Amino acid sequence: MPNRLIVRRRKLTDFAQARLDMFESGLFGQGNAFWRWIATDEARPYLAAFAADRAPPSGSEFFAADLTAEDLLASDHLAELAQKIEAAHG
């Protein structure tokens, strides 16, 4: 049997995937300011809301609804937040 390099893809945790999704969405700004901000306590509720918003329904739920996440993830709020992130961490 020839030697083969076996590459296994690591499954990202929900929060790691949420961080990546948040960055790629561009809703929170992009670049170094985002990565500095996401490490702060201020980012935790947004990270949790973003992860919950993208989580598949569990059990007998037809869909997962977190009303506080809707407020946190409102587009006008996120546009304002992206400016604050860049100003504070850029």
MIGU-793313 format. One line per field, with one value per residue: chain; x, y, z of N, C-alpha, C, O, CB in turn; residue in one letter. Coordinates in nm, 2 decimals, always signed. Each point is the difference from the previous one (the first is absolute). Glycine has a CB too. Example, Ala and Ser with C-alpha at 12.3 -4.5 7.8 and 13.67 -1.06 7.14 Angstrom:
c = A;A
nu = +1.32;+0.15
nv = -0.57;+0.23
nw = +0.78;-0.19
cau = -0.09;+0.09
cav = +0.12;+0.11
caw = +0.00;+0.00
cu = +0.09;-0.08
cv = +0.12;+0.11
cw = +0.00;+0.08
ou = +0.10;+0.05
ov = +0.00;+0.11
ow = +0.07;+0.01
cbu = -0.29;+0.07
cbv = -0.12;-0.17
cbw = +0.05;-0.23
r = a;s
END
This chain:
c = A;A;A;A;A;A;A;A;A;A;A;A;A;A;A;A;A;A;A;A;A;A;A;A;A;A;A;A;A;A;A;A;A;A;A;A;A;A;A;A;A;A;A;A;A;A;A;A;A;A;A;A;A;A;A;A;A;A;A;A;A;A;A;A;A;A;A;A;A;A;A;A;A;A;A;A;A;A;A;A;A;A;A;A;A;A;A;A;A;A
nu = +0.09;+0.17;+0.09;-0.32;+0.12;-0.25;-0.07;-0.17;-0.15;+0.09;-0.32;+0.08;-0.07;-0.28;+0.25;+0.15;-0.26;-0.04;+0.29;-0.07;-0.28;+0.12;+0.20;-0.20;-0.20;+0.24;-0.18;+0.29;+0.12;+0.14;+0.24;+0.13;-0.29;-0.08;+0.24;-0.05;-0.31;+0.05;+0.16;-0.28;-0.14;-0.09;-0.02;-0.20;-0.25;+0.14;+0.07;-0.29;-0.13;+0.18;-0.08;-0.32;+0.01;+0.12;-0.19;-0.11;-0.26;+0.14;-0.22;-0.20;+0.19;-0.21;+0.26;+0.21;-0.23;+0.30;-0.28;+0.32;+0.06;-0.20;+0.17;+0.27;-0.10;-0.13;+0.16;+0.00;+0.18;+0.22;+0.04;+0.08;+0.20;+0.18;+0.05;+0.09;+0.22;+0.14;+0.02;+0.14;+0.22;+0.12
nv = -0.12;+0.21;+0.09;+0.08;+0.28;-0.15;+0.33;-0.10;+0.25;+0.07;-0.07;+0.34;-0.08;+0.06;+0.20;-0.09;+0.06;+0.29;+0.10;-0.07;+0.15;+0.28;+0.00;-0.05;+0.24;+0.21;+0.00;+0.10;+0.21;-0.18;+0.01;-0.10;+0.08;-0.30;-0.08;+0.23;-0.09;-0.31;+0.07;+0.17;-0.17;+0.14;-0.30;-0.13;+0.11;-0.05;-0.30;-0.07;+0.11;-0.17;-0.27;+0.05;+0.06;-0.29;-0.20;-0.19;+0.10;-0.13;-0.22;+0.02;+0.27;-0.01;+0.15;+0.00;+0.24;+0.12;+0.23;+0.04;-0.08;+0.23;+0.21;-0.10;+0.02;+0.33;-0.01;+0.23;-0.17;-0.05;+0.31;+0.06;-0.24;+0.10;+0.28;-0.15;-0.18;+0.25;+0.15;-0.23;-0.11;+0.23
nw = +0.00;-0.21;+0.28;-0.03;+0.12;+0.19;-0.09;+0.28;-0.14;+0.32;-0.02;+0.00;+0.31;-0.13;+0.03;-0.27;-0.17;+0.13;-0.09;-0.30;-0.01;+0.10;-0.23;-0.22;+0.09;-0.07;+0.29;+0.12;-0.26;-0.21;+0.20;+0.22;+0.08;+0.00;+0.19;+0.22;+0.02;+0.05;+0.28;+0.13;+0.22;-0.28;-0.12;+0.24;-0.14;-0.29;+0.07;+0.08;-0.26;-0.19;+0.14;-0.02;-0.31;-0.06;+0.21;-0.24;+0.15;+0.25;-0.07;-0.16;-0.13;-0.25;+0.10;+0.24;+0.07;+0.14;+0.02;+0.06;-0.31;-0.10;+0.16;-0.11;-0.30;-0.03;-0.29;+0.22;+0.19;-0.23;-0.07;+0.29;+0.02;-0.24;+0.15;+0.26;-0.14;-0.12;+0.28;+0.16;-0.20;-0.23
cau = -0.09;+0.09;-0.02;-0.10;-0.03;-0.14;-0.04;-0.13;-0.05;-0.05;-0.13;+0.00;-0.10;-0.11;+0.04;+0.11;-0.07;-0.07;+0.10;+0.04;-0.12;-0.01;+0.11;-0.03;-0.12;+0.03;-0.09;+0.06;+0.13;+0.10;+0.14;+0.05;-0.09;-0.09;+0.06;+0.03;-0.13;-0.06;+0.07;-0.04;-0.13;-0.11;-0.04;-0.06;-0.14;-0.02;+0.05;-0.11;-0.12;+0.03;+0.01;-0.13;-0.08;+0.04;-0.01;-0.12;-0.10;+0.03;-0.12;-0.12;-0.02;+0.00;+0.11;+0.04;-0.03;+0.05;-0.04;+0.11;+0.10;-0.05;+0.04;+0.15;+0.05;-0.07;+0.10;+0.03;+0.09;+0.13;+0.07;+0.05;+0.10;+0.12;+0.08;+0.06;+0.11;+0.12;+0.05;+0.06;+0.10;+0.07
cav = +0.12;+0.12;+0.10;+0.11;+0.10;+0.00;+0.13;+0.00;+0.14;+0.02;+0.06;+0.12;+0.02;+0.09;+0.14;+0.03;+0.02;+0.12;+0.10;+0.00;+0.05;+0.14;+0.07;-0.02;+0.07;+0.14;+0.08;+0.05;+0.06;-0.11;+0.04;-0.02;+0.06;-0.11;-0.10;+0.06;+0.02;-0.13;-0.06;+0.07;-0.04;+0.07;-0.08;-0.13;-0.01;-0.01;-0.13;-0.10;+0.02;-0.05;-0.15;-0.05;+0.03;-0.10;-0.13;-0.07;-0.03;-0.13;-0.07;+0.01;+0.14;+0.01;+0.10;+0.06;+0.15;+0.07;+0.14;+0.09;-0.01;+0.09;+0.14;+0.01;-0.02;+0.09;+0.06;+0.13;-0.01;-0.05;+0.10;+0.09;-0.08;-0.01;+0.13;+0.01;-0.10;+0.05;+0.12;-0.04;-0.11;+0.01
caw = +0.00;-0.01;+0.11;-0.04;+0.10;+0.03;+0.05;+0.06;+0.02;+0.13;+0.01;+0.08;+0.10;-0.04;+0.02;-0.09;-0.13;+0.01;-0.02;-0.14;-0.07;+0.03;-0.08;-0.14;-0.04;-0.02;+0.07;+0.12;-0.05;-0.03;+0.03;+0.13;+0.10;+0.03;+0.08;+0.14;+0.07;+0.03;+0.12;+0.12;+0.06;-0.07;-0.12;+0.04;-0.04;-0.14;-0.04;+0.03;-0.09;-0.14;+0.00;+0.02;-0.12;-0.11;+0.05;-0.05;+0.11;+0.08;+0.05;-0.08;-0.05;-0.15;-0.03;+0.12;+0.00;+0.12;-0.03;+0.03;-0.11;-0.11;+0.03;-0.02;-0.14;-0.09;-0.09;+0.03;+0.12;-0.04;-0.07;+0.11;+0.08;-0.08;+0.01;+0.14;+0.00;-0.07;+0.08;+0.13;-0.01;-0.13
cu = +0.09;-0.04;-0.09;-0.01;-0.15;-0.03;-0.14;-0.04;-0.06;-0.14;+0.01;-0.11;-0.10;+0.05;+0.12;-0.06;-0.07;+0.09;+0.04;-0.12;-0.02;+0.10;-0.04;-0.13;+0.03;-0.09;+0.06;+0.13;+0.09;+0.14;+0.03;-0.09;-0.11;+0.06;+0.04;-0.13;-0.06;+0.06;-0.05;-0.13;-0.11;-0.06;-0.08;-0.15;-0.03;+0.04;-0.10;-0.12;+0.03;+0.01;-0.14;-0.09;+0.03;-0.01;-0.12;-0.10;+0.03;-0.13;-0.12;-0.03;+0.00;+0.10;+0.03;-0.02;+0.06;-0.03;+0.11;+0.10;-0.05;+0.04;+0.15;+0.04;-0.08;+0.10;+0.04;+0.09;+0.14;+0.08;+0.07;+0.11;+0.13;+0.08;+0.06;+0.12;+0.12;+0.06;+0.08;+0.12;+0.08;+0.13
cv = +0.12;+0.10;+0.11;+0.10;+0.01;+0.14;-0.01;+0.15;+0.01;+0.07;+0.12;-0.01;+0.10;+0.15;+0.03;+0.02;+0.13;+0.12;+0.01;+0.06;+0.15;+0.08;+0.00;+0.08;+0.15;+0.10;+0.07;+0.07;-0.12;+0.06;-0.02;+0.05;-0.11;-0.10;+0.04;+0.01;-0.14;-0.06;+0.07;-0.05;+0.07;-0.08;-0.13;-0.01;-0.01;-0.14;-0.11;+0.02;-0.05;-0.15;-0.06;+0.02;-0.10;-0.14;-0.07;-0.02;-0.13;-0.06;+0.02;+0.14;+0.00;+0.11;+0.06;+0.15;+0.05;+0.15;+0.10;+0.00;+0.09;+0.14;+0.02;+0.00;+0.08;+0.08;+0.14;+0.00;-0.05;+0.10;+0.10;-0.07;-0.01;+0.13;+0.01;-0.09;+0.06;+0.12;-0.04;-0.10;+0.01;+0.07
cw = +0.00;+0.12;-0.05;+0.11;+0.02;+0.07;+0.05;+0.03;+0.14;+0.00;+0.10;+0.10;-0.05;+0.01;-0.10;-0.14;+0.00;-0.02;-0.14;-0.08;+0.02;-0.08;-0.15;-0.05;-0.03;+0.08;+0.12;-0.04;-0.03;+0.03;+0.14;+0.11;+0.04;+0.09;+0.14;+0.08;+0.04;+0.12;+0.13;+0.05;-0.07;-0.12;+0.04;-0.04;-0.15;-0.05;+0.04;-0.08;-0.14;+0.00;+0.01;-0.13;-0.11;+0.04;-0.06;+0.12;+0.07;+0.04;-0.09;-0.05;-0.15;-0.04;+0.14;+0.00;+0.13;-0.03;+0.03;-0.11;-0.12;+0.02;-0.02;-0.14;-0.10;-0.08;+0.03;+0.13;-0.03;-0.08;+0.09;+0.08;-0.08;+0.00;+0.14;+0.01;-0.06;+0.07;+0.12;-0.02;-0.13;+0.01
ou = +0.09;-0.11;+0.02;-0.01;-0.08;+0.06;-0.10;+0.07;-0.09;-0.02;+0.05;-0.10;+0.02;-0.02;+0.00;+0.04;+0.00;-0.03;+0.00;+0.02;-0.03;-0.04;+0.01;-0.01;-0.08;+0.02;-0.05;+0.09;-0.02;+0.02;-0.06;+0.00;-0.03;-0.06;+0.00;-0.01;-0.05;-0.07;+0.04;-0.07;-0.11;-0.11;-0.07;-0.04;-0.08;-0.06;-0.03;-0.06;-0.09;-0.05;-0.03;-0.08;-0.09;+0.02;-0.11;+0.05;+0.05;-0.10;+0.00;-0.11;+0.08;+0.07;-0.08;+0.04;-0.05;+0.07;+0.01;+0.06;+0.08;+0.03;+0.04;+0.10;+0.01;+0.10;+0.12;+0.10;+0.10;+0.12;+0.11;+0.10;+0.11;+0.12;+0.11;+0.09;+0.11;+0.12;+0.10;+0.09;+0.09;+0.07
ov = +0.02;+0.00;+0.06;-0.04;+0.03;+0.03;-0.03;+0.08;-0.08;+0.09;-0.01;-0.05;+0.07;+0.08;+0.11;+0.09;+0.07;+0.10;+0.11;+0.08;+0.07;+0.10;+0.11;+0.04;+0.07;+0.12;+0.10;+0.03;-0.11;+0.12;-0.07;-0.06;-0.01;-0.04;-0.07;-0.03;-0.01;-0.09;-0.04;-0.08;-0.06;+0.01;-0.05;-0.10;-0.08;-0.05;-0.08;-0.10;-0.06;-0.06;-0.10;-0.08;-0.03;-0.09;+0.06;+0.00;-0.09;+0.07;-0.03;+0.03;-0.07;-0.01;+0.00;+0.06;-0.04;+0.06;+0.10;+0.11;+0.06;+0.07;+0.10;+0.06;-0.02;+0.04;+0.04;+0.09;+0.05;+0.00;+0.04;+0.07;+0.01;-0.01;+0.05;+0.03;+0.00;+0.01;+0.05;+0.00;-0.08;+0.01
ow = +0.09;+0.05;-0.11;+0.12;-0.09;+0.10;-0.08;+0.05;+0.03;-0.08;+0.11;-0.02;-0.09;-0.09;-0.05;-0.08;-0.10;-0.07;-0.06;-0.09;-0.09;-0.06;-0.07;-0.11;-0.07;+0.00;+0.05;+0.09;+0.04;+0.00;+0.08;+0.11;+0.12;+0.10;+0.09;+0.12;+0.11;+0.06;+0.11;-0.06;+0.00;-0.03;-0.09;-0.05;-0.04;-0.09;-0.09;-0.05;-0.06;-0.10;-0.07;-0.03;-0.08;-0.08;-0.01;+0.11;-0.07;+0.02;-0.12;-0.05;-0.06;-0.11;+0.09;-0.10;+0.11;-0.08;-0.06;-0.02;-0.06;-0.09;-0.06;-0.04;-0.12;+0.05;-0.01;+0.01;+0.05;+0.02;-0.01;+0.03;+0.06;+0.01;+0.01;+0.07;+0.05;+0.01;+0.04;+0.08;-0.02;-0.11
cbu = -0.28;+0.13;+0.20;-0.11;+0.29;-0.07;+0.25;-0.04;+0.04;+0.25;-0.17;+0.20;+0.14;-0.15;-0.07;+0.12;-0.02;-0.14;+0.09;+0.14;-0.07;-0.04;+0.16;+0.12;-0.06;+0.06;-0.13;-0.19;-0.01;-0.17;+0.05;+0.22;+0.06;-0.06;+0.08;+0.21;+0.01;+0.02;+0.16;+0.18;+0.22;+0.22;+0.27;+0.21;+0.03;+0.10;+0.26;+0.15;+0.03;+0.18;+0.26;+0.10;+0.09;+0.13;+0.23;+0.09;-0.22;+0.32;+0.09;+0.02;+0.04;-0.31;+0.00;+0.13;-0.16;+0.11;-0.25;-0.10;-0.01;-0.22;-0.23;-0.07;+0.05;-0.29;-0.21;-0.31;-0.31;-0.22;-0.27;-0.32;-0.29;-0.24;-0.27;-0.32;-0.27;-0.23;-0.30;-0.31;-0.24;-0.28
cbv = -0.14;-0.02;-0.11;-0.12;+0.10;-0.29;+0.16;-0.31;+0.10;-0.07;-0.21;+0.18;-0.13;-0.25;-0.12;-0.23;-0.32;-0.20;-0.15;-0.28;-0.30;-0.15;-0.17;-0.26;-0.23;-0.18;-0.25;-0.21;+0.33;-0.22;+0.23;+0.08;+0.24;+0.07;-0.03;+0.16;+0.22;+0.06;-0.02;+0.28;+0.03;+0.21;+0.14;+0.09;+0.20;+0.30;+0.16;+0.11;+0.26;+0.27;+0.11;+0.13;+0.27;+0.26;+0.00;-0.11;+0.22;+0.02;+0.05;-0.21;+0.16;-0.05;+0.05;-0.25;+0.02;-0.24;-0.17;-0.14;-0.29;-0.23;-0.09;-0.16;-0.21;-0.02;-0.18;+0.00;-0.10;-0.23;-0.06;+0.05;-0.14;-0.16;+0.06;+0.03;-0.19;-0.08;+0.08;+0.03;-0.06;+0.00
cbw = +0.03;-0.30;+0.21;-0.27;+0.02;-0.07;-0.08;+0.05;-0.28;+0.17;-0.16;-0.17;+0.28;+0.17;+0.29;+0.21;+0.08;+0.22;+0.29;+0.12;+0.11;+0.29;+0.24;+0.12;+0.21;-0.22;-0.12;+0.05;+0.10;-0.18;-0.26;-0.21;-0.21;-0.32;-0.30;-0.21;-0.25;-0.30;-0.25;-0.03;+0.22;+0.10;-0.03;+0.23;+0.25;+0.07;+0.13;+0.28;+0.20;+0.06;+0.18;+0.27;+0.14;+0.00;+0.22;-0.29;-0.06;+0.06;+0.35;+0.19;+0.26;+0.10;-0.32;+0.13;-0.26;+0.13;+0.10;+0.27;+0.14;+0.06;+0.22;+0.26;+0.19;+0.11;-0.16;-0.11;+0.09;-0.03;-0.18;-0.02;+0.05;-0.16;-0.17;+0.02;-0.05;-0.23;-0.13;+0.02;+0.16;+0.01
r = m;p;n;r;l;i;v;r;r;r;k;l;t;d;f;a;q;a;r;l;d;m;f;e;s;g;l;f;g;q;g;n;a;f;w;r;w;i;a;t;d;e;a;r;p;y;l;a;a;f;a;a;d;r;a;p;p;s;g;s;e;f;f;a;a;d;l;t;a;e;d;l;l;a;s;d;h;l;a;e;l;a;q;k;i;e;a;a;h;g
END
